[in-house]
Amino acid sequence: MFDVGDKAVYPAHGVGEILAVETREVMGNKMSVYVMRVIDRNMTIIIPVAKSIEVGLRPVISCGEVDAVFTVLRQRGRVADGQTWNRRFREYSDKIKTGSALEIAQVLRDLYLLRTGKALSYGEKRMLSTAIELLSQEIAVARGEAASKAQEEILSVFGDIRG
C-alpha cells in the first residue's frame, strides 16, 4: 500500500513518512512492517503491513478533501453543550482516534465554538490544541506548504468569533 518516501497519516499521531518497509521477526513469526517517522515529533512507529488498514493508516488527504475540511470548519450551528464535559471529551476523543480529517475538523470547530460561550476543561483545551496541530499538519503536507501557514488559515476561519 505504501512505499518508502510516501507520506501517511497514523490516527492521533498525525502525518509521517514511510522510512522503510522491512521484514521483522516478532514472536517467531516473520512479518512485513512499515517504519514510519512522525513529522514534527521525535517518534518512529513500527506498523505491521497486514494491520495497517485496521489501525487506520491512510494516505494524506487530497487538495479536494482539504476544501471539504474547510467546509466543515466554516459550518456554524448550535454546539451541543448540554452534555457533561467528560462525555463530550470521550465523544471527541473517539473522533480524533479515527484519524479522519473531517472528524478532526468537526472536533476543532465544535470546541472552538464552544469556548466562546463557556470555559473549556483542561482536557478539552489540550484536545483543541491537538486537533489544530493534526489538521494543520495534514493540510500543510497535502498542499506542500508550511504547517504554520495552514494553521493560520484554519484559525482565520474563526476570525469572526471571540473566544
N, C-alpha and C positions, 0 to 999 in steps of 0.2 A: 504494500500500500504506500509506504513512504521510502524515499531514497535518501542517501547521505546528502546533507545540504538543504533538504526540504524543511520548511517551517511548518509546525503543527501546534495545535492547542491541546493542552492537558488540563482538564477541568480543575478549577480552583487554584491552579498554579500559573496558568497563562501560556503565552507563546514561547515555544522553544525551537531549537534547531536540532535536527537529527544528525548526530555526530558520527554514528556508526550503526551498522546492522551486523550483529555478531551472533555466533553460536556459543552458548554458555551451558555449562553443566550445573543443574540445580537439582539437588537431592537424587543424584544418579541418573537424571534424565537430561538429554541434550535438547535445548530449545533455542529458537531464534529470538533475539531481543533487539529492541531499539535502544540505543544510548542517546538520550536527549538532554541537552543543556538548556535550562530555562533562561530565557533572555532577562537581563536586569536582575538576576539573582545568582548567588553563588551556589547553584544547585544542579546536580546531574541526576536524572531519573532513568532507571532501567525498566523498560516496559516489554513484557513478553508479546511478540508479534501476534500470537494466537489470541491474546486477551485485549489487544489494543482497541477493538471496537467496543468490547464490554466495559472497559474503563473510561470510554468516552474520548479517546484520542481522535482528533479530527483535523482536517485541513483548515487553514486560516480562511476567514470569510472573504468573499469576492467584493469588488467595489460596489456591485449592485446590492449586496447584502449590507454593506455599510450604509447605503441610503435607507434601507429598511430599519436599521438600528436607529438612525436619526429620526425616522418617522415615529418610532416608539417613544423616543425621548421627548419629542415635541407634543405628544398627546397630553391633554390636560383633562382631568376628570377628578372626581372625588376619590381621594385615597381612603381606603378602608382603615380608619384609625380607631374603630370601636373595639378591636381586639387587643388583648394584652400585649405588651412589648415582647414577651418571651415567645408567645405563639407566632407573632409577626416575624420575629427573629428566626424561628425554626422554618417557617414557610420561605423566607428569603434565602436562608442557608441552603435549603433544598434546591432552589432555583439556581443559585451560584454553582452548586455542585454538579449541575447538569452540564456546565461548560458552554451552554448555548448563549451566543452573543445577544440574541433577542431577549432571553430570560434575564440576563445580567442587566440589560438596558432597562427592563421593567423594574428591577430592584433599585437601580440607581435613580430612576425617575421617581418612583414612589417614595423612597427615603428622602430625596432632595425636596420633594413637595411636602412631605410630612413634617420635615424640620422647620418649615415656615410657620406651622401652627402650634408646634409643641417641641419641647426638648427631646432629642433622641437619647436613648440609653447609650452607655459606653460601647456595648456590643454593636448597636446599630450604627454608631459613628464609625467604628472600625470597618463594618460591613460596607458602608457607603464609600469609604476610602478604598477598600479592596475592589469594589465594583468599578470605581473610576479608573483605578490602576489597570485592571484586567481589560476593560473595554478600550481605554486609550492605547494600550499596548497592541491589542489586536488590530484596531483601526489603523494605527501607525504602520504596522507591518503590511497590512492589506494595501495601503496607499503608498508605501515606500517613503514615509516621512518620519519626522521625529515624534516620539511619544508626547513630548511637551506640546507640540502643535495640535495633535489630536485631542489632548486633554483640554486645551484652551477652547477648541471648537465645541467639545462636549459641554463644558461649563457655560459657554456663551448661549447655549440653548435655554439655560435657566437665568439669563441675564435680567429678565423682567420680573424675577421673583426675589423677594428679600428673604434672607434666612441666615 
